[in-house]
């Protein structure tokens, strides 16, 4: 019905983010800063999954991106592949307990991370 369609939020168009992650995967990216881009949960999952291929990544800033717990879980799952990552900023991303626990579990595997922000 028209009323239901009006109240259902539109799915975000992640085409640009998807193209960007494909382009970045071909480069030797060391620092990635998406601060303030409202990626949302789906964008967080997309970016979190893609960053696992960025072997040279040393710094990942996703503050104020509102990636939520699903995005944080995706970032956490990529941490095992990010052996050079020393700085991770997920502040103001609404990662909740689920996202924070996923990051904690990933870091327990002797990860070299030096700075983590989750407030």
Contact map, one row per residue, 1 for C-alpha under 8 A:
11111000000000000000000000000000000000000000000000000000000000000000000000000000000000000000000000000000000000000000000
11111100000000000000000000000000000000000000000000000000000000000000000000000000000000000000000000000000000000000000000
11111110000000000000000000000000000000000000000000000000000000000000000000000000000000000000000000000000000000000000000
11111111000000000000000000000000000000000000000000000000000000000000000000000000000000000000000000000000000000000000000
11111111000000000000000000000000000000000000000000000000000000000000000000000000000000000000000000000000000000000000000
01111111100000000000000000000000000000000000000000000000000000000000000000000000000000000000000000000000000000000000000
00111111100000000000000000000000000000000000000000000000000000000000000000000000000000000000000000000000000000000000000
00011111110000000000000000000000000000000000000000000000000000000000000000000000000000000000000000000000000000000000000
00000111111000000000000000000000000000000000000000000000000000000000000000000000000000000000000000000000000000000000000
00000001111100000000000000000000000000000000000000000000000000000000000000000000000000000000000000000000000000000000000
00000000111110000000000000000000000000000000000000000000000000000000000000000000000000000000000000000000000000000000000
00000000011111000000000000000000000000000000000000000000000000000000000000000000000000000000000000000000000000000000000
00000000001111110000000000000000000000000000000000000000000000000000000000000000000000000000000000000000000000000000000
00000000000111111100000000000000000000000010000000000000000000000000000000000000000000000000000000000000000000000000000
00000000000011111110000000000000000000000000000000000000000000000000000000000000000000000000000000000000000000000000000
00000000000011111111000000000000000000000000000000000000000000000000000000000000000000000000000000000000000000000000000
00000000000001111111100000000000000000000010001000000000000000000000000000000000000000000000000000000000000000000000000
00000000000001111111110000000000000000000000011000000000000000000000000000000000000000000000000000000000000000000000000
00000000000000111111111000000000000000000000000000000000000000000000000000000000000000000000000000000000000000000000000
00000000000000011111111100000000000000000000000000000000000000000000000000000000000000000000000000000000000000000000000
00000000000000001111111110000000000000000000001001100000000000000000000000000000000000000000000000000000000000000000000
00000000000000000111111111000000000000000000000001000000000000000000000000000000000000000000000000000000000000000000000
00000000000000000011111111100000000000000000000000000000000000000000000000000000000000000000000000000000000000000000000
00000000000000000001111111111000000000000000000000000100000000000000000000000000000000000000000000000000000000000000000
00000000000000000000111111111000000000000000000001101100000000000000000000000000000000000000000000000000000000000000000
00000000000000000000011111110000000000000000000000000000000000000000000000000000000000000000000000000000000000000000000
00000000000000000000001111111000000000000000000000000000000000000000000000000000000000000000000000000000000000000000000
00000000000000000000000111111100000000000000000000000111100000000000000000000000000000000000000000000000000000000000000
00000000000000000000000110111111000000000000000000000101100000000000000000000000000000000000000000000000000000000000000
00000000000000000000000000011111000000000000000000000001111000000000000000000000000000000000000000000000000000000000000
00000000000000000000000000001111100000000000000000000000111100000000000000000000000000000000000000000000000000000000000
00000000000000000000000000001111110000000000000000000000101110000000000000000000000000000000000000000000000000000000000
00000000000000000000000000000011111000000000000000000000001111000000000000000000000000000000000000000000000000000000000
00000000000000000000000000000001111110000000000000000000000011101000000000000000000000000000000000000000000000000000000
00000000000000000000000000000000111110000000000000000000000011111000000000000000000000000000000000000000000000000000000
00000000000000000000000000000000011111000000000000000000000001111000000000000000000000000000000000000000000000000000000
00000000000000000000000000000000011111100000000000000000000000011000000000000000000000000000000000000000000000000000000
00000000000000000000000000000000000111110000000000000000000000011110000000000000000000000000000000000000000000000000000
00000000000000000000000000000000000011111111000000000000000000001110000000000000000000000000000000000000000000000000000
00000000000000000000000000000000000001111111000000000000000000001111001000000000000000000000000000000000000000000000000
00000000000000000000000000000000000000111111100000000000000000000111111000000000000000000000000000000000000000000000000
00000000000000000000000000000000000000111111110000000000000000000010011000000000000000000000000000000000000000000000000
00000000000001001000000000000000000000111111111000000000000000000010001000000000000000000000000000000000000000000000000
00000000000000000000000000000000000000111111111100000000000000001111011101100000000000000000000000000000000000000000000
00000000000000000000000000000000000000001111111110000000000000000010011111100000000000000000000000000000000000000000000
00000000000000000100000000000000000000000111111111000000000000000000001001000000000000000000000000000000000000000000000
00000000000000001100100000000000000000000011111111100000000000000000001000100000000000000000000000000000000000000000000
00000000000000000000000000000000000000000001111111110000000000000000001111111100000000000000000000000000000000000000000
00000000000000000000000000000000000000000000111111110000000000000000000001101100000000000000000000000000000000000000000
00000000000000000000110010000000000000000000011111111100000000000000000000000100000000000000000000000000000000000000000
00000000000000000000100010000000000000000000001111111100000000000000000000100100010000000000000000000000000000000000000
00000000000000000000000000000000000000000000000111111110000000000000000000101111110000000000000000000000000000000000000
00000000000000000000000010000000000000000000000001111110000000000000000000000000110000000000000000000000000000000000000
00000000000000000000000110011000000000000000000001111111100000000000000000000000010000000000000000000000000000000000000
00000000000000000000000000010000000000000000000000011111100000000000000000000000111100000000000000000000000000000000000
00000000000000000000000000011100000000000000000000000111110000000000000000000000011110000000000000000000000000000000000
00000000000000000000000000011111000000000000000000000111111100000000000000000000010110000000000000000000000000000000000
00000000000000000000000000000110000000000000000000000001111100000000000000000000010111100000000000000000000000000000000
00000000000000000000000000000111100000000000000000000000111110000000000000000000000011110000000000000000000000000000000
00000000000000000000000000000011100000000000000000000000111111000000000000000000000010111000000000000000000000000000000
00000000000000000000000000000001111000000000000000000000001111100000000000000000000000111100000000000000000000000000000
00000000000000000000000000000000111100000000000000000000000111111000000000000000000000011110100000000000000000000000000
00000000000000000000000000000000011100000000000000000000000011111100000000000000000000001111100000000000000000000000000
00000000000000000000000000000000001111000000000000000000000001111100000000000000000000000111100000000000000000000000000
00000000000000000000000000000000011111110001000000000000000001111110000000000000000000000001100000000000000000000000000
00000000000000000000000000000000000001111001000000000000000000111111000000000000000000000001111000000000000000000000000
00000000000000000000000000000000000001111111100000000000000000001111111100000000000000000000111000000000000000000000000
00000000000000000000000000000000000000011001000000000000000000000111111100000000000000000000111100100000000000000000000
00000000000000000000000000000000000000001000000000000000000000000011111110000000000000000000011111110000000000000000000
00000000000000000000000000000000000000001101100000000000000000000011111111000000000000000000001000100000000000000000000
00000000000000000000000000000000000000011111111100000000000000000011111111100000000000000000001000100000000000000000000
00000000000000000000000000000000000000000001100100000000000000000011111111110000000000000100001000110110000000000000000
00000000000000000000000000000000000000000000100100000000000000000000111111111000000000000000000001100110000000000000000
00000000000000000000000000000000000000000001110110000000000000000000011111111100000000000000000000000000000000000000000
00000000000000000000000000000000000000000001101110110000000000000000001111111110000000000000000000000010000000000000000
00000000000000000000000000000000000000000000000100000000000000000000000111111111000000000000000000100110010000000000000
00000000000000000000000000000000000000000000000110010000000000000000000011111111000000000000000000000110010000000000000
00000000000000000000000000000000000000000000000111110000000000000000000001111111110000000000000000000000000000000000000
00000000000000000000000000000000000000000000000000010000000000000000000000111111111010000000000000000000011000100000000
00000000000000000000000000000000000000000000000000010000000000000000000000011111111000000000000000000000010010100000000
00000000000000000000000000000000000000000000000000011010000000000000000000000111111000000000000000000000000000000000000
00000000000000000000000000000000000000000000000000111111110000000000000000000111111110000000000000000000000000000000000
00000000000000000000000000000000000000000000000000000011000000000000000000000011111110000000000000000000000000110000000
00000000000000000000000000000000000000000000000000000011110000000000000000000000011111000000000000000000000000010000000
00000000000000000000000000000000000000000000000000000001111100000000000000000010011111110000000000000000000000011000000
00000000000000000000000000000000000000000000000000000000011000000000000000000000000111110000000000000000000000011110000
00000000000000000000000000000000000000000000000000000000011110000000000000000000000011111000000000000000000000001111000
00000000000000000000000000000000000000000000000000000000001111000000000000000000000011111100000000000000000000001011100
00000000000000000000000000000000000000000000000000000000000111100000000000000000000000111110000000000000000000000011110
00000000000000000000000000000000000000000000000000000000000011110000000100000000000000011111101000000000000000000001111
00000000000000000000000000000000000000000000000000000000000001110000000000000000000000001111110000000000000000000000111
00000000000000000000000000000000000000000000000000000000000000111100000000000000000000000111110000000000000000000000011
00000000000000000000000000000000000000000000000000000000000001111111000000000000000000000111111000000000000000000000010
00000000000000000000000000000000000000000000000000000000000000000111100000000000000000000011111100000000000000000000000
00000000000000000000000000000000000000000000000000000000000000000111111100000000000000000100111111110000000000000000010
00000000000000000000000000000000000000000000000000000000000000000001100000000000000000000000011111110000000000000000000
00000000000000000000000000000000000000000000000000000000000000000000100000000000000000000000001111111000000000000000000
00000000000000000000000000000000000000000000000000000000000000000000100010000000000000000000001111111100000000000000000
00000000000000000000000000000000000000000000000000000000000000000001111110010000000000000000001111111110000000000000000
00000000000000000000000000000000000000000000000000000000000000000000100100000000000000000000001111111111000000000000010
00000000000000000000000000000000000000000000000000000000000000000000000000000000000000000000000011111111100000000000000
00000000000000000000000000000000000000000000000000000000000000000000000110011000000000000000000001111111110000000000000
00000000000000000000000000000000000000000000000000000000000000000000000110111000000000000000000000111111111000000000000
00000000000000000000000000000000000000000000000000000000000000000000000000000000000000000000000000011111111100000000000
00000000000000000000000000000000000000000000000000000000000000000000000000000000000000000000000000001111111110000000000
00000000000000000000000000000000000000000000000000000000000000000000000000011011000000000000000000000111111110100000000
00000000000000000000000000000000000000000000000000000000000000000000000000000010000000000000000000000011111111101000000
00000000000000000000000000000000000000000000000000000000000000000000000000000000000000000000000000000001111111100000000
00000000000000000000000000000000000000000000000000000000000000000000000000000001000000000000000000000000111111100000000
00000000000000000000000000000000000000000000000000000000000000000000000000000000000000000000000000000000001111110000000
00000000000000000000000000000000000000000000000000000000000000000000000000000011001000000000000000000000011111111000000
00000000000000000000000000000000000000000000000000000000000000000000000000000000001111000000000000000000000001111100000
00000000000000000000000000000000000000000000000000000000000000000000000000000000000011110000000000000000001000111111000
00000000000000000000000000000000000000000000000000000000000000000000000000000000000001100000000000000000000000011111000
00000000000000000000000000000000000000000000000000000000000000000000000000000000000001111000000000000000000000001111100
00000000000000000000000000000000000000000000000000000000000000000000000000000000000000111100000000000000000000001111110
00000000000000000000000000000000000000000000000000000000000000000000000000000000000000011110000000000000000000000011111
00000000000000000000000000000000000000000000000000000000000000000000000000000000000000001111101000010000000000000001111
00000000000000000000000000000000000000000000000000000000000000000000000000000000000000000111000000000000000000000000111
